Amino acid sequence: MLDLLKLKTFLVVAATNNFTRAAAELGYSQSSVTTHIQALDRELGAPLCDRVYRNVILTEVGRRTLEYANRLIALADEAKASVQKHGELSGPLSLGAPEAVVTYRLPEVLRQFQTLYPHVQLSLASCADSQTQMNGVLDGTLDLAMIVDERVRSDRLIMSCLGREAAVPGGNPPESPPG
């Protein structure tokens, strides 16, 4: 199935005729742009563009795909706007967090979230470290990340501190609430 994030990347590459400029415009690394385009090439079974010196030229398949990509993105934007007009959140939402947070802190919060927003398809990814989580948000595989082990700064991400906790001597995790 065609991935909208990769199609958006393709549209920016086609508009800029350059992977580096597309990466800068999207706030991605150049390698992420290259990965997105290569994934689309594989999925469609043909290359979408050729690199000529530092520029990108669309192939015949790329030119045909461009029209469909524009239509698919416009339709996705229309669907999103329609849902938002009605004020009800829906759709997929992926969250990355350390295993201890997923196991000990999130179950009750996620139950409450699903009660409030039953049309959101929530998926959790247990991530080993904060860099993996940040990379997941930047490359679009995660929508949100909960980072607990360090203060992170990035000009490409929006961050909020949800709270602070004192370290527990001995490092034992908190007990699960009775359920």
C-alpha positions as CSV (number, residue, x, y, z in Angstrom):
1,M,0.0,0.0,0.0
2,L,1.4,3.4,-0.9
3,D,2.6,5.4,2.1
4,L,1.4,9.0,2.2
5,L,4.5,10.2,4.0
6,K,6.7,8.7,1.2
7,L,4.4,10.2,-1.4
8,K,4.7,13.6,0.2
9,T,8.5,13.2,0.1
10,F,8.2,12.3,-3.6
11,L,6.2,15.4,-4.3
12,V,8.8,17.6,-2.7
13,V,11.6,15.9,-4.6
14,A,9.7,16.4,-7.8
15,A,9.1,20.1,-7.0
16,T,12.7,20.8,-6.0
17,N,14.4,18.5,-8.5
18,N,16.9,17.8,-5.7
19,F,17.2,15.4,-2.8
20,T,19.2,17.8,-0.6
21,R,16.7,20.7,-1.1
22,A,13.8,18.3,-0.5
23,A,15.4,17.1,2.7
24,A,15.9,20.7,3.9
25,E,12.3,21.6,3.0
26,L,10.9,18.6,4.8
27,G,13.2,18.8,7.8
28,Y,14.6,15.3,7.1
29,S,18.0,13.9,6.5
30,Q,19.0,13.3,2.9
31,S,19.3,9.6,3.7
32,S,15.6,9.6,4.8
33,V,14.5,11.2,1.5
34,T,16.6,8.6,-0.4
35,T,15.1,5.8,1.7
36,H,11.5,7.0,1.0
37,I,12.1,7.3,-2.8
38,Q,13.8,3.9,-2.9
39,A,10.9,2.3,-1.0
40,L,8.4,3.8,-3.5
41,D,10.6,2.6,-6.4
42,R,10.5,-0.9,-5.0
43,E,6.7,-0.8,-4.3
44,L,5.9,0.4,-7.8
45,G,8.5,-1.8,-9.4
46,A,10.2,0.9,-11.4
47,P,12.3,4.0,-10.6
48,L,10.5,7.3,-10.2
49,C,13.5,9.5,-11.0
50,D,17.0,9.6,-12.3
51,R,19.8,11.5,-10.7
52,V,21.7,13.6,-13.2
53,Y,24.6,15.4,-11.6
54,R,23.0,17.1,-8.5
55,N,19.5,17.3,-10.0
56,V,16.7,14.8,-10.2
57,I,14.7,14.2,-13.4
58,L,11.4,12.3,-13.2
59,T,11.1,9.1,-15.3
60,E,8.0,8.4,-17.3
61,V,6.8,6.3,-14.3
62,G,7.6,9.3,-12.0
63,R,5.6,11.7,-14.1
64,R,2.6,9.4,-14.1
65,T,2.9,8.8,-10.4
66,L,3.1,12.5,-9.7
67,E,-0.5,13.0,-10.7
68,Y,-1.7,10.2,-8.5
69,A,0.4,11.3,-5.6
70,N,-1.1,14.8,-5.8
71,R,-4.6,13.3,-5.9
72,L,-3.9,10.9,-3.0
73,I,-2.5,13.6,-0.8
74,A,-5.3,16.0,-1.6
75,L,-7.9,13.2,-0.7
76,A,-6.1,12.5,2.5
77,D,-6.1,16.2,3.4
78,E,-9.8,16.3,2.6
79,A,-10.5,13.3,4.8
80,K,-8.5,14.8,7.7
81,A,-10.3,18.1,7.4
82,S,-13.7,16.4,7.4
83,V,-12.9,14.5,10.6
84,Q,-11.5,17.5,12.3
85,K,-14.6,19.5,11.4
86,H,-16.7,17.2,13.5
87,G,-14.3,17.5,16.4
88,E,-13.8,13.8,16.8
89,L,-10.3,12.4,16.7
90,S,-9.8,9.3,14.6
91,G,-7.1,7.4,12.7
92,P,-3.8,5.8,13.6
93,L,-1.5,7.1,16.3
94,S,1.8,5.5,17.1
95,L,3.7,6.1,20.3
96,G,7.2,5.1,21.2
97,A,8.3,4.7,24.8
98,P,10.8,2.8,26.9
99,E,9.6,-0.7,28.0
100,A,9.3,0.3,31.7
101,V,7.0,3.2,30.8
102,V,4.9,1.0,28.5
103,T,4.6,-1.6,31.3
104,Y,4.2,0.4,34.4
105,R,3.0,3.9,33.6
106,L,0.9,3.8,30.4
107,P,-1.8,1.1,30.8
108,E,-4.2,3.2,32.8
109,V,-3.5,6.4,30.8
110,L,-4.1,4.5,27.5
111,R,-7.3,3.0,28.8
112,Q,-8.6,6.5,29.6
113,F,-7.4,7.7,26.2
114,Q,-9.2,4.9,24.3
115,T,-12.4,5.7,26.3
116,L,-12.2,9.3,25.3
117,Y,-11.1,8.7,21.7
118,P,-12.5,5.3,20.6
119,H,-11.8,6.0,16.9
120,V,-8.1,6.4,17.3
121,Q,-6.1,3.3,16.5
122,L,-3.3,3.5,19.0
123,S,-0.1,1.5,18.5
124,L,2.8,1.2,20.9
125,A,6.4,0.6,20.2
126,S,8.8,-0.3,22.9
127,C,12.0,1.6,22.1
128,A,15.3,0.9,23.7
129,D,16.7,4.4,23.7
130,S,15.8,8.1,23.1
131,Q,17.7,8.3,19.9
132,T,15.7,5.5,18.4
133,Q,12.5,7.2,19.5
134,M,13.6,10.6,18.0
135,N,14.6,8.9,14.7
136,G,11.2,7.2,14.6
137,V,9.4,10.6,15.0
138,L,11.6,12.2,12.4
139,D,11.2,9.5,9.8
140,G,7.5,9.2,10.3
141,T,7.3,5.7,11.8
142,L,6.2,7.2,15.2
143,D,3.8,10.1,15.8
144,L,4.9,10.6,19.5
145,A,7.7,9.6,21.7
146,M,8.0,9.5,25.5
147,I,11.6,10.1,26.5
148,V,12.5,9.6,30.1
149,D,16.2,9.1,30.4
150,E,17.6,12.5,29.3
151,R,16.7,16.0,28.4
152,V,16.6,16.2,24.6
153,R,16.9,19.3,22.4
154,S,16.0,19.4,18.8
155,D,15.0,22.3,16.5
156,R,13.1,19.8,14.4
157,L,10.8,18.4,17.1
158,I,8.3,19.9,19.5
159,M,8.9,18.8,23.1
160,S,7.1,19.2,26.4
161,C,8.0,18.1,29.9
162,L,5.1,16.1,31.3
163,G,6.6,15.8,34.8
164,R,9.6,14.9,36.9
165,E,10.2,12.0,39.3
166,A,12.8,11.4,41.9
167,A,15.1,8.4,41.4
168,V,14.2,5.4,43.5
169,P,17.1,3.9,45.4
170,G,17.6,0.4,44.3
171,G,16.0,1.1,40.9
172,N,12.9,-1.0,41.6
173,P,10.0,-0.1,39.3
174,P,6.8,1.1,40.9
175,E,4.1,-1.4,41.6
176,S,1.3,-1.8,39.2
177,P,-2.0,-0.3,40.3
178,P,-4.6,-2.9,41.4
179,G,-6.7,-3.8,38.5
